Amino acid sequence: MANAEHSVRGSATADSRIGAARAALWLFAAVLAVRQTAAVLTSPPGERLTDLGTWIGENGVLHVPGSLYDEGRFTGTPFAGLVLKPLARSAEQSLGVAWTFGTLLLVVALGLVAARALPIPVSRRSTLLAAPVAISLLMLSLPVRNSFHLGQTSIIPVLLVLLGCLAVRGERPAGLLIGIGAALQPTVLLFAPLLWFTGRRRAAVTAAGSFAALSALAWAAMPGDSWAYWVHHVAGAGLGESPDSLANQSLHGALLRFGLEGPLEIAVFSLLAAAVVFFGLRRAVRYAQDGQLLLAVALTGCVAVAVSPTAWQHQLLWVLLAVVGRVGRRACDRMLWPVLVVLAITLPGKMLLPNLTVLHPVRDNVLLVAALAAACAVPFLGLDSPYFRRPVPTEYAAPAPARWARVPLLPFWRRVLSRPNLLLELLVIRVGYSVYSHIRAAATGSVGAAEEHARQIHSVEGALGIDIEHWVNQAVVRTEWLEAFFNFYYTSFHFVVPLSILGVLYVRRPSDYRWARASLAFATVLALLGFWLYPLAPPRLMPGMGFIDTVHGPQDLANPDYGAMTAVTNQYAAMPSLHFGWSLWCGLVVLVLAPKLWMKLLALLHPLFTVCAIVATANHWVLDAAGGAAVVGAGFGLTYLLAGRRKLLIPARSVPSARSADAADDKETAAARV
């Protein structure tokens, strides 16, 4: 009886949590939808729905006599032009509103269809949460945001394919929907082979026949435009932007960006496209026969993206749908593929990868790389895999009792013993730093306010007797070797030391790595609030105070020039000083974790040298360093409140290292096979 009551209570608690999570996710999706719609409708008429205006506006190509493709602005098929022409005859101001809300309904329908197509059996939690999660991800994706802003029709072919493959009953209706989608976007015709090889041959024939009939209808009604599209422009390959622009995320566009041209480029593209079609469709058929039809549809769409002559960003929703595939035997690796896909489809490539020449080929083709990886390489688990529903569980440690009994702990996350996935960790750190840089650059404030705050800081320091910046700056300038040392220290160790410590902890102390990383992240987020709320001019940017910028040299304070960093760095983000804050974090982490006394003492030299450098080079006030110390202390405090003490109670049969974890995984695999 007691066990039954406990089970009922546990089930009720779980249901209430799922219900609360579902309500929160639906609210989040609604907020995204309202924000996206409002952003479009409140934009000036000339800056919203630009593609729609180009097509059906007063001077749009559908109004102008002659060919649709004379000016190169219309990139759709002749059938799309035939469908849109009636709208052009009655285009009014309200059409933009109707188009925006229609796009919103299409996105919601797309999310609902995708959510209902998850492979069976589906857990109750997944069933309840799938729809709001799918709609939210669609709203955040670059293709949907572009469709809203530009007034494009790219969502319609995707929805038609999903309805035909996943929702509609009957072979002929399914084939008809896919045929209509192919008439609007020719690469959709690749779904006909998927239907054929999965046993839906009547649907495949109907799709091909519908595409041919609708294209013939458009040819009969608009023969000149059809000739221009299919023959002169090679199925639209020569329309729109230059095919070698970064917007064209296809193999053809990538090869052109790599410098290949002419017959050689066509030959290489043809060979690569044939290989992608063969391997991609083969994998898609296998997963469809396995019962993962939504994944199969997504992989076929990724093939279409790669082999299309022009795959513009608004056609790349197929990459997002590939997020449904499951990858990885261990639970700690299960989130790698979804996070990679979501970041690739929602953020520009320059935020995902640093600006290094060697990484430019990947950074400029992130979505193409994701599409190719999904179509041909990523080892998605089959439904018959023992790890599909029950991955190797993550091992957690019990938190140690609180050191201070009166401090109310709020343990929101459990501490993990094994190290996190390295690729996922590097990606999250990179994206986090990109977001930090963008917010830091945006929190500019006015120069007048920043200088007024600097005078306030200087007055407070004078009252406290710690206004030593000018004396230190002048003393260092008069000593050449000291100036060179502090300039070097200021510009060289800010990133190197924290990243080195995180790297050592990742390899040697995984659980301590998570604790240290969380405290550093909290400190950085708190520092952003200071940059935003209290813009502050550093001493070197204060006119009339006699400070010398030892790093950048004498500056025209009305128009300072710091080289390439002038346009991307907020020079008035001085309070708190993360130069000192991060160095203090380094010193404290090593002080706590280092096994030898000389290591602890050596680590404390880093924050000491850093505070001397930021003051000597006139880059910070003394109180900026105090602010940096405050946010670091708050970062450690928040980590303690949310995760408990650094010390953990490790289980007796814990997995001490990644190598041992891999060995344990191999044993479980062997046992499962037996």
C-alpha positions as CSV (number, residue, x, y, z in Angstrom):
1,M,0.0,0.0,0.0
2,A,2.8,2.4,0.9
3,N,4.6,1.7,-2.3
4,A,1.4,2.3,-4.3
5,E,0.8,5.6,-2.6
6,H,4.4,6.6,-3.2
7,S,4.0,5.7,-6.9
8,V,0.8,7.7,-7.2
9,R,2.4,10.7,-5.6
10,G,5.5,10.4,-7.8
11,S,3.3,10.1,-10.9
12,A,1.3,13.2,-9.9
13,T,4.5,15.2,-9.2
14,A,5.9,14.2,-12.6
15,D,2.6,15.1,-14.3
16,S,2.6,18.5,-12.6
17,R,6.1,19.2,-13.7
18,I,5.4,18.1,-17.3
19,G,2.3,20.3,-17.3
20,A,4.2,23.3,-16.0
21,A,7.0,22.8,-18.5
22,R,4.4,22.4,-21.3
23,A,2.7,25.7,-20.3
24,A,6.0,27.5,-20.2
25,L,7.1,26.2,-23.6
26,W,3.7,27.2,-25.2
27,L,4.1,30.6,-23.6
28,F,7.6,30.9,-25.0
29,A,6.4,29.9,-28.5
30,A,3.6,32.4,-28.3
31,V,6.0,35.2,-27.3
32,L,8.3,34.3,-30.2
33,A,5.4,34.4,-32.6
34,V,4.1,37.7,-31.4
35,R,7.6,39.2,-31.4
36,Q,8.3,37.9,-35.0
37,T,4.9,39.2,-36.3
38,A,5.3,42.6,-34.5
39,A,8.9,43.0,-35.9
40,V,7.6,42.6,-39.4
41,L,4.4,44.7,-39.1
42,T,6.1,47.6,-37.3
43,S,9.0,47.9,-39.8
44,P,8.8,50.7,-42.4
45,P,7.0,49.6,-45.6
46,G,10.2,49.7,-47.7
47,E,12.0,47.4,-45.2
48,R,9.6,44.6,-44.8
49,L,8.3,41.8,-47.1
50,T,10.8,43.0,-49.7
51,D,10.6,39.8,-51.8
52,L,6.8,40.0,-51.7
53,G,6.9,43.6,-52.8
54,T,9.4,42.8,-55.5
55,W,7.0,40.2,-56.9
56,I,3.5,41.6,-56.4
57,G,4.1,45.3,-55.4
58,E,3.0,48.2,-57.5
59,N,6.2,48.0,-59.6
60,G,6.7,44.3,-59.0
61,V,7.8,41.9,-61.7
62,L,4.4,40.3,-61.8
63,H,2.9,43.7,-62.8
64,V,5.5,44.5,-65.4
65,P,4.8,43.3,-69.0
66,G,7.3,41.0,-70.4
67,S,9.3,38.0,-69.0
68,L,9.4,37.4,-65.2
69,Y,13.1,36.9,-65.4
70,D,14.2,39.9,-67.4
71,E,15.5,41.7,-64.4
72,G,16.6,38.7,-62.4
73,R,14.6,39.6,-59.3
74,F,12.1,36.8,-59.5
75,T,13.7,33.4,-58.7
76,G,10.6,31.2,-58.4
77,T,9.4,28.6,-61.0
78,P,7.0,29.7,-63.8
79,F,4.3,27.7,-61.9
80,A,5.0,29.9,-58.8
81,G,4.6,33.0,-61.0
82,L,1.3,31.6,-62.4
83,V,0.0,31.1,-58.8
84,L,1.1,34.6,-57.6
85,K,-0.2,36.6,-60.6
86,P,-3.8,36.6,-59.2
87,L,-2.5,38.2,-56.0
88,A,-0.7,40.8,-58.0
89,R,-4.0,42.0,-59.5
90,S,-5.5,42.7,-56.1
91,A,-2.5,43.6,-54.1
92,E,-3.4,46.0,-51.3
93,Q,-1.7,47.3,-48.1
94,S,-3.6,44.7,-46.1
95,L,-2.0,41.9,-48.2
96,G,1.2,42.2,-46.2
97,V,-0.7,41.7,-42.9
98,A,-2.5,38.7,-44.3
99,W,0.8,37.3,-45.7
100,T,2.5,37.7,-42.3
101,F,-0.3,35.9,-40.4
102,G,-0.5,33.3,-43.1
103,T,3.2,32.6,-42.7
104,L,2.7,32.3,-38.9
105,L,-0.1,29.7,-39.4
106,L,2.2,27.8,-41.8
107,V,5.0,27.7,-39.2
108,V,2.6,26.4,-36.6
109,A,1.2,23.8,-38.9
110,L,4.7,22.7,-39.8
111,G,5.6,22.3,-36.1
112,L,2.5,20.3,-35.3
113,V,3.0,17.9,-38.2
114,A,6.7,17.4,-37.3
115,A,5.8,16.9,-33.6
116,R,3.2,14.2,-34.5
117,A,5.7,12.3,-36.7
118,L,8.1,11.3,-33.9
119,P,9.0,7.5,-34.1
120,I,6.7,5.2,-32.1
121,P,6.6,4.4,-29.3
122,V,6.9,8.0,-27.9
123,S,7.1,8.8,-24.2
124,R,4.3,10.8,-22.7
125,R,6.7,13.7,-21.9
126,S,7.9,13.8,-25.5
127,T,4.3,13.8,-26.8
128,L,3.3,16.7,-24.6
129,L,6.4,18.8,-25.2
130,A,7.2,18.1,-28.8
131,A,4.8,20.6,-30.4
132,P,5.8,23.8,-28.5
133,V,9.5,22.9,-28.8
134,A,9.2,22.3,-32.5
135,I,7.3,25.6,-33.1
136,S,9.8,27.5,-30.9
137,L,12.8,26.2,-32.8
138,L,11.1,27.0,-36.1
139,M,10.5,30.6,-34.9
140,L,14.1,31.0,-33.9
141,S,15.6,29.5,-37.1
142,L,17.1,31.7,-39.8
143,P,14.9,30.3,-42.6
144,V,11.7,31.2,-40.8
145,R,12.9,34.6,-39.7
146,N,13.9,35.3,-43.3
147,S,10.6,34.1,-44.6
148,F,8.8,36.5,-42.2
149,H,11.0,39.5,-43.0
150,L,11.2,39.0,-46.7
151,G,7.7,37.6,-47.4
152,Q,8.9,34.4,-49.0
153,T,7.0,31.2,-49.9
154,S,9.7,28.8,-49.0
155,I,7.8,27.2,-46.1
156,I,5.0,26.0,-48.4
157,P,7.0,23.3,-50.2
158,V,8.4,22.0,-46.9
159,L,4.9,21.8,-45.4
160,L,3.5,20.1,-48.5
161,V,6.2,17.4,-48.4
162,L,5.6,16.8,-44.6
163,L,1.9,16.5,-45.2
164,G,2.4,14.2,-48.1
165,C,4.9,11.9,-46.4
166,L,3.6,12.0,-42.8
167,A,0.0,13.1,-42.5
168,V,-2.1,12.5,-45.6
169,R,-3.6,9.0,-46.0
170,G,-3.7,7.5,-49.5
171,E,-1.0,7.3,-52.2
172,R,-2.4,9.7,-54.7
173,P,-3.2,12.6,-52.4
174,A,0.3,12.3,-50.9
175,G,1.9,12.2,-54.3
176,L,-0.2,15.2,-55.5
177,L,1.0,17.3,-52.5
178,I,4.6,16.5,-53.2
179,G,4.2,17.2,-56.9
180,I,2.8,20.6,-56.1
181,G,5.8,21.2,-53.8
182,A,8.1,20.2,-56.6
183,A,6.4,22.5,-59.0
184,L,7.2,25.4,-56.6
185,Q,10.7,24.1,-55.7
186,P,12.1,21.6,-58.2
187,T,14.5,19.9,-55.8
188,V,11.5,18.6,-53.9
189,L,11.2,16.0,-56.7
190,L,14.0,14.1,-54.9
191,F,11.3,12.8,-52.5
192,A,9.8,10.7,-55.3
193,P,12.7,8.2,-55.2
194,L,12.2,8.1,-51.4
195,L,8.6,7.2,-51.9
196,W,9.5,4.6,-54.6
197,F,12.2,2.8,-52.6
198,T,10.0,2.7,-49.5
199,G,7.2,0.9,-51.3
200,R,4.9,3.9,-52.0
201,R,5.3,3.6,-55.8
202,R,1.9,4.9,-56.7
203,A,2.6,8.1,-54.6
204,A,6.0,8.4,-56.3
205,V,4.5,8.2,-59.8
206,T,1.7,10.6,-58.8
207,A,4.3,13.1,-57.5
208,A,6.3,13.0,-60.7
209,G,3.2,13.2,-62.9
210,S,1.8,16.1,-60.9
211,F,5.1,18.0,-61.2
212,A,5.2,17.4,-64.9
213,A,1.5,18.4,-65.4
214,L,1.8,21.6,-63.4
215,S,5.0,22.6,-65.1
216,A,3.4,21.9,-68.5
217,L,0.4,24.0,-67.5
218,A,2.8,26.9,-66.6
219,W,4.6,26.3,-69.9
220,A,1.4,26.5,-71.8
221,A,0.3,29.7,-70.1
222,M,3.8,31.3,-70.0
223,P,6.0,29.7,-72.7
224,G,8.6,32.5,-72.8
225,D,9.0,32.5,-69.0
226,S,9.2,28.7,-68.9
227,W,11.9,28.7,-71.6
228,A,13.8,31.4,-69.7
229,Y,13.6,29.5,-66.4
230,W,14.2,25.9,-67.4
231,V,16.5,26.3,-70.4
232,H,18.2,29.7,-70.4
233,H,18.7,29.8,-66.6
234,V,19.1,26.0,-66.2
235,A,16.2,25.5,-63.8
236,G,16.7,28.8,-62.1
237,A,20.5,28.3,-61.4
238,G,21.3,31.7,-62.8
239,L,18.7,33.7,-61.0
240,G,18.9,35.8,-57.8
241,E,22.1,36.7,-56.1
242,S,25.5,35.7,-57.5
243,P,25.8,31.9,-57.0
244,D,29.1,32.2,-55.3
245,S,27.7,34.4,-52.5
246,L,27.7,33.1,-49.0
247,A,23.9,32.9,-49.1
248,N,24.0,30.0,-51.5
249,Q,24.6,27.1,-49.2
250,S,24.9,24.3,-51.9
251,L,27.8,22.3,-53.2
252,H,27.7,24.5,-56.4
253,G,28.0,27.7,-54.4
254,A,30.8,26.2,-52.2
255,L,32.9,25.1,-55.2
256,L,32.5,28.5,-56.8
257,R,33.8,30.1,-53.5
258,F,36.7,27.8,-53.5
259,G,37.7,29.2,-56.9
260,L,36.6,26.4,-59.3
261,E,34.9,27.6,-62.5
262,G,33.7,26.5,-65.9
263,P,33.7,22.9,-67.0
264,L,35.9,21.7,-64.2
265,E,33.5,23.1,-61.6
266,I,30.5,21.5,-63.4
267,A,32.3,18.1,-63.5
268,V,33.3,18.2,-59.9
269,F,29.8,19.3,-58.8
270,S,28.2,16.6,-60.8
271,L,30.3,13.9,-59.3
272,L,29.8,15.2,-55.7
273,A,26.1,15.6,-56.3
274,A,25.8,12.1,-57.6
275,A,27.6,10.7,-54.6
276,V,25.5,12.7,-52.1
277,V,22.3,11.6,-53.8
278,F,23.3,7.9,-53.8
279,F,24.5,7.8,-50.2
280,G,22.0,10.3,-48.8
281,L,18.9,8.6,-50.3
282,R,20.2,5.2,-49.4
283,R,20.5,6.3,-45.7
284,A,17.1,8.0,-45.9
285,V,15.4,4.8,-47.2
286,R,17.1,2.7,-44.5
287,Y,15.8,5.0,-41.7
288,A,12.3,5.1,-43.3
289,Q,12.2,1.3,-43.3
290,D,13.4,1.4,-39.7
291,G,10.3,3.4,-38.7
292,Q,12.0,6.9,-38.5
293,L,10.1,8.4,-41.4
294,L,10.5,12.0,-40.2
295,L,14.3,11.6,-40.1
296,A,14.2,10.0,-43.5
297,V,12.3,13.0,-44.9
298,A,14.8,15.4,-43.2
299,L,17.8,13.6,-44.7
300,T,16.2,13.7,-48.2
301,G,15.7,17.4,-47.8
302,C,19.4,17.8,-46.7
303,V,20.3,16.0,-49.9
304,A,18.2,18.4,-51.9
305,V,19.9,21.3,-50.2
306,A,23.4,20.0,-51.1
307,V,22.7,19.1,-54.8
308,S,20.5,22.1,-55.7
309,P,22.3,24.6,-57.9
310,T,21.2,27.4,-55.6
311,A,20.1,26.6,-52.0
312,W,19.4,30.0,-50.4
313,Q,19.2,30.3,-46.7
314,H,15.3,30.4,-46.7
315,Q,15.3,26.8,-48.2
316,L,17.3,25.2,-45.4
317,L,14.5,24.1,-43.0
318,W,15.4,20.5,-43.8
319,V,18.6,20.9,-41.8
320,L,16.6,21.8,-38.7
321,L,14.2,18.8,-39.1
322,A,17.3,16.5,-38.9
323,V,17.4,17.4,-35.2
324,V,15.0,14.5,-34.6
325,G,17.8,11.9,-35.2
326,R,19.4,10.4,-32.1
327,V,23.2,10.1,-31.9
328,G,25.5,8.7,-29.2
329,R,25.4,5.8,-26.9
330,R,26.0,7.8,-23.7
331,A,23.4,10.2,-22.3
332,C,26.1,12.9,-21.9
333,D,26.7,12.8,-25.7
334,R,23.0,12.7,-26.7
335,M,22.6,16.5,-26.8
336,L,25.6,17.1,-29.1
337,W,23.8,16.7,-32.5
338,P,20.7,18.7,-31.5
339,V,22.8,21.6,-30.2
340,L,25.0,21.6,-33.3
341,V,21.9,21.7,-35.6
342,V,20.1,24.4,-33.6
343,L,23.1,26.6,-33.3
344,A,23.9,26.2,-37.0
345,I,20.4,27.0,-38.1
346,T,19.8,30.0,-35.7
347,L,23.2,31.8,-35.6
348,P,25.5,33.1,-38.3
349,G,28.7,31.2,-39.0
350,K,30.9,34.0,-37.6
351,M,29.4,33.4,-34.2
352,L,30.1,29.7,-34.3
353,L,33.7,29.7,-35.3
354,P,36.5,32.2,-34.7
355,N,37.8,34.5,-37.4
356,L,40.8,32.3,-38.4
357,T,41.7,31.9,-42.1
358,V,42.0,28.1,-41.7
359,L,38.4,27.9,-40.5
360,H,36.9,30.2,-43.2
361,P,35.9,27.2,-45.5
362,V,33.9,25.7,-42.7
363,R,32.6,29.0,-41.3
364,D,31.3,30.2,-44.7
365,N,29.6,26.9,-45.3
366,V,28.2,25.9,-41.9
367,L,24.7,25.0,-43.1
368,L,26.1,23.1,-46.1
369,V,28.4,21.2,-43.8
370,A,25.4,20.4,-41.5
371,A,23.3,19.2,-44.4
372,L,26.1,17.0,-45.8
373,A,26.8,15.6,-42.3
374,A,23.2,14.8,-41.8
375,A,22.7,13.3,-45.2
376,C,25.9,11.2,-45.4
377,A,27.8,10.9,-42.2
378,V,26.1,11.3,-38.9
379,P,25.6,7.8,-37.3
380,F,21.9,8.1,-36.2
381,L,20.8,5.2,-34.0
382,G,18.2,2.8,-35.3
383,L,15.1,1.9,-33.3
384,D,16.6,-1.6,-32.7
385,S,19.6,-0.2,-31.0
386,P,19.7,-0.8,-27.2
387,Y,20.9,2.7,-26.8
388,F,18.0,4.4,-28.7
389,R,15.8,4.7,-25.7
390,R,18.2,3.8,-22.9
391,P,21.6,5.4,-23.4
392,V,24.4,4.7,-21.0
393,P,23.3,6.8,-18.0
394,T,25.3,9.7,-16.7
395,E,26.9,9.2,-13.3
396,Y,26.2,11.9,-10.7
397,A,27.7,12.6,-7.4
398,A,25.9,13.4,-4.2
399,P,26.5,16.9,-3.0
400,A,28.5,17.2,0.3
401,P,26.6,18.8,3.3
402,A,26.5,22.6,3.3
403,R,29.5,24.3,4.9
404,W,27.2,27.1,6.2
405,A,24.0,25.6,7.5
406,R,22.1,28.9,7.4
407,V,22.8,29.5,3.7
408,P,19.7,28.2,1.8
409,L,21.0,26.1,-1.0
410,L,18.9,25.7,-4.2
411,P,20.5,22.7,-6.0
412,F,19.1,23.3,-9.5
413,W,21.6,20.9,-11.2
414,R,23.3,17.7,-10.2
415,R,27.1,17.5,-10.3
416,V,28.4,15.1,-13.0
417,L,31.5,13.1,-12.5
418,S,32.6,12.5,-16.1
419,R,33.9,15.2,-18.4
420,P,31.5,16.8,-20.8
421,N,31.6,16.2,-24.6
422,L,34.6,18.1,-25.8
423,L,33.1,19.3,-29.1
424,L,29.9,20.5,-27.5
425,E,31.9,22.2,-24.7
426,L,34.1,24.1,-27.2
427,L,31.1,25.1,-29.3
428,V,29.1,26.4,-26.2
429,I,32.2,28.3,-25.0
430,R,32.7,29.9,-28.4
431,V,29.0,30.9,-28.8
432,G,28.9,32.1,-25.2
433,Y,31.9,34.4,-25.9
434,S,30.4,35.6,-29.1
435,V,27.2,36.6,-27.3
436,Y,29.2,38.2,-24.6
437,S,31.2,40.2,-27.2
438,H,28.0,41.4,-28.9
439,I,26.3,42.5,-25.7
440,R,29.5,44.2,-24.5
441,A,29.8,46.1,-27.8
442,A,26.1,47.1,-27.7
443,A,26.3,48.4,-24.2
444,T,27.8,51.7,-25.3
445,G,26.0,54.5,-23.5
446,S,27.0,58.0,-24.2
447,V,30.5,59.4,-24.0
448,G,29.4,62.2,-21.7
449,A,27.8,59.7,-19.3
450,A,31.0,57.5,-19.4
451,E,33.2,60.5,-18.6
452,E,30.9,61.7,-15.8
453,H,31.0,58.3,-14.3
454,A,34.8,58.3,-14.5
455,R,34.9,61.6,-12.6
456,Q,32.6,60.0,-10.0
457,I,35.0,57.1,-9.6
458,H,38.0,59.4,-9.4
459,S,36.3,61.4,-6.7
460,V,35.5,58.4,-4.6
461,E,39.0,57.1,-5.0
462,G,40.3,60.5,-3.9
463,A,38.1,60.3,-0.8
464,L,39.4,56.9,0.0
465,G,43.0,57.8,-0.7
466,I,43.5,55.2,-3.4
467,D,43.7,57.5,-6.5
468,I,47.1,56.2,-7.5
469,E,46.5,55.7,-11.3
470,H,48.2,58.8,-12.5
471,W,51.3,58.3,-10.3
472,V,51.6,54.7,-11.4
473,N,51.1,55.5,-15.1
474,Q,53.7,58.2,-15.1
475,A,56.2,56.1,-13.1
476,V,55.9,53.2,-15.6
477,V,56.2,55.5,-18.6
478,R,59.5,56.8,-17.3
479,T,60.8,53.2,-16.9
480,E,61.1,51.7,-20.4
481,W,61.5,48.1,-19.5
482,L,58.6,48.2,-17.0
483,E,56.3,49.8,-19.6
484,A,57.2,47.1,-22.1
485,F,56.6,44.4,-19.5
486,F,53.2,45.6,-18.5
487,N,52.1,46.3,-22.1
488,F,53.0,42.7,-23.0
489,Y,51.3,41.3,-19.9
490,Y,48.1,43.3,-20.5
491,T,47.8,42.1,-24.1
492,S,49.0,38.5,-23.8
493,F,47.6,36.7,-20.8
494,H,43.9,37.8,-20.6
495,F,42.6,34.8,-22.5
496,V,45.5,32.4,-22.5
497,V,45.6,31.7,-18.7
498,P,41.9,31.1,-18.1
499,L,41.6,28.8,-21.2
500,S,44.8,26.9,-20.1
501,I,43.3,26.3,-16.6
502,L,40.0,25.2,-18.0
503,G,41.9,22.8,-20.4
504,V,43.9,21.3,-17.5
505,L,40.8,20.9,-15.4
506,Y,38.9,19.3,-18.3
507,V,41.5,16.6,-18.7
508,R,42.5,16.1,-15.0
509,R,39.6,17.1,-12.8
510,P,36.3,16.9,-14.8
511,S,33.9,17.6,-11.9
512,D,36.0,20.5,-10.7
513,Y,36.0,21.7,-14.3
514,R,32.3,22.1,-14.3
515,W,32.3,23.9,-11.0
516,A,35.0,26.3,-12.2
517,R,33.4,26.9,-15.6
518,A,30.1,27.7,-14.0
519,S,31.6,30.3,-11.6
520,L,33.4,32.0,-14.5
521,A,30.3,32.1,-16.6
522,F,28.3,33.7,-13.8
523,A,31.0,36.3,-13.2
524,T,31.0,37.2,-16.9
525,V,27.3,37.6,-17.1
526,L,27.2,39.8,-14.0
527,A,30.0,41.9,-15.6
528,L,27.8,42.5,-18.6
529,L,25.2,44.1,-16.4
530,G,27.9,46.5,-15.1
531,F,28.9,47.4,-18.7
532,W,25.2,48.0,-19.6
533,L,24.2,50.0,-16.5
534,Y,27.3,51.9,-15.8
535,P,29.4,52.9,-18.9
536,L,32.7,54.1,-17.7
537,A,35.6,55.9,-19.4
538,P,39.0,54.4,-18.5
539,P,41.8,56.8,-17.5
540,R,43.4,56.8,-20.9
541,L,40.1,58.2,-22.4
542,M,39.7,61.0,-19.9
543,P,40.6,64.4,-21.4
544,G,42.7,66.8,-19.4
545,M,43.9,64.3,-16.8
546,G,47.3,63.6,-18.3
547,F,47.1,59.8,-18.6
548,I,49.2,58.2,-21.3
549,D,47.9,55.2,-23.2
550,T,51.0,53.0,-23.1
551,V,49.5,50.2,-25.2
552,H,48.0,52.1,-28.1
553,G,50.0,55.3,-28.0
554,P,48.8,58.9,-28.0
555,Q,45.2,59.2,-29.2
556,D,42.8,61.8,-30.5
557,L,40.1,61.4,-27.9
558,A,37.5,62.7,-30.2
559,N,38.2,60.0,-32.7
560,P,40.4,57.3,-31.1
561,D,41.9,54.5,-33.3
562,Y,42.8,51.2,-31.8
563,G,43.2,49.4,-35.1
564,A,40.9,46.5,-36.0
565,M,39.4,46.5,-32.5
566,T,38.0,50.0,-32.8
567,A,34.8,49.0,-34.4
568,V,34.2,45.8,-32.4
569,T,35.2,46.6,-28.9
570,N,33.3,48.9,-26.5
571,Q,36.0,51.1,-25.0
572,Y,33.7,52.3,-22.2
573,A,33.1,48.8,-20.8
574,A,35.5,49.3,-17.9
575,M,33.4,48.6,-14.8
576,P,33.9,45.9,-13.6
577,S,37.4,45.0,-15.0
578,L,37.2,41.5,-16.3
579,H,40.9,41.7,-17.0
580,F,41.4,41.6,-13.3
581,G,38.3,39.5,-12.6
582,W,39.3,36.7,-14.8
583,S,42.9,36.8,-13.5
584,L,41.5,36.6,-9.9
585,W,39.3,33.7,-10.9
586,C,42.5,31.9,-12.2
587,G,44.4,32.6,-9.0
588,L,41.6,31.4,-6.7
589,V,40.9,28.2,-8.7
590,V,44.6,27.2,-8.7
591,L,44.8,28.2,-5.0
592,V,42.0,25.8,-4.2
593,L,42.9,22.9,-6.5
594,A,46.7,22.9,-6.9
595,P,48.4,20.2,-4.9
596,K,51.6,22.0,-4.1
597,L,52.4,25.2,-2.3
598,W,54.6,26.7,-5.0
599,M,51.8,26.3,-7.5
600,K,49.4,28.2,-5.3
601,L,51.9,31.0,-4.7
602,L,52.8,31.2,-8.4
603,A,49.1,31.4,-9.3
604,L,48.6,34.4,-7.0
605,L,51.2,36.4,-9.0
606,H,48.8,36.4,-12.0
607,P,46.1,38.7,-10.5
608,L,48.9,40.8,-8.8
609,F,50.6,41.4,-12.2
610,T,47.3,42.0,-13.9
611,V,46.1,44.6,-11.5
612,C,49.4,46.4,-11.8
613,A,49.2,46.2,-15.6
614,I,45.6,47.5,-15.9
615,V,46.5,50.5,-13.7
616,A,49.9,51.2,-15.2
617,T,48.7,51.2,-18.8
618,A,45.8,53.5,-17.9
619,N,43.2,51.0,-18.9
620,H,41.3,50.8,-15.6
621,W,40.7,52.6,-12.3
622,V,41.5,50.9,-9.1
623,L,37.8,50.6,-8.3
624,D,37.3,48.7,-11.6
625,A,39.5,46.0,-10.2
626,A,37.4,46.0,-7.0
627,G,34.3,45.6,-9.3
628,G,36.0,42.6,-11.0
629,A,36.7,41.0,-7.7
630,A,33.0,41.6,-6.7
631,V,31.6,39.8,-9.7
632,V,34.0,36.9,-9.3
633,G,33.0,36.5,-5.7
634,A,29.3,36.6,-6.8
635,G,30.0,34.0,-9.4
636,F,31.5,31.6,-6.9
637,G,28.6,32.4,-4.6
638,L,25.9,31.7,-7.2
639,T,27.6,28.4,-8.1
640,Y,27.6,27.4,-4.4
641,L,23.9,28.3,-4.0
642,L,22.8,26.5,-7.1
643,A,25.1,23.4,-7.0
644,G,26.3,23.1,-3.5
645,R,29.9,22.8,-2.3
646,R,32.7,22.0,-4.6
647,K,33.4,18.9,-2.6
648,L,31.4,15.8,-3.7
649,L,30.5,12.5,-2.2
650,I,31.7,10.2,-4.9
651,P,29.9,6.8,-5.2
652,A,32.0,3.7,-4.5
653,R,31.6,2.4,-8.1
654,S,32.2,5.7,-9.8
655,V,33.7,6.0,-13.2
656,P,37.0,7.9,-12.6
657,S,37.9,8.8,-16.2
658,A,36.7,8.9,-19.7
659,R,38.8,5.9,-20.6
660,S,37.2,3.8,-17.8
661,A,33.8,5.1,-19.0
662,D,34.5,3.9,-22.5
663,A,35.5,0.5,-21.2
664,A,32.3,0.3,-19.2
665,D,30.4,1.2,-22.3
666,D,32.1,-1.6,-24.3
667,K,31.2,-4.1,-21.6
668,E,27.6,-3.0,-21.7
669,T,27.6,-3.3,-25.5
670,A,29.0,-6.8,-25.3
671,A,26.4,-7.8,-22.7
672,A,23.6,-6.4,-24.8
673,R,24.8,-8.4,-27.9
674,V,24.9,-11.6,-25.9
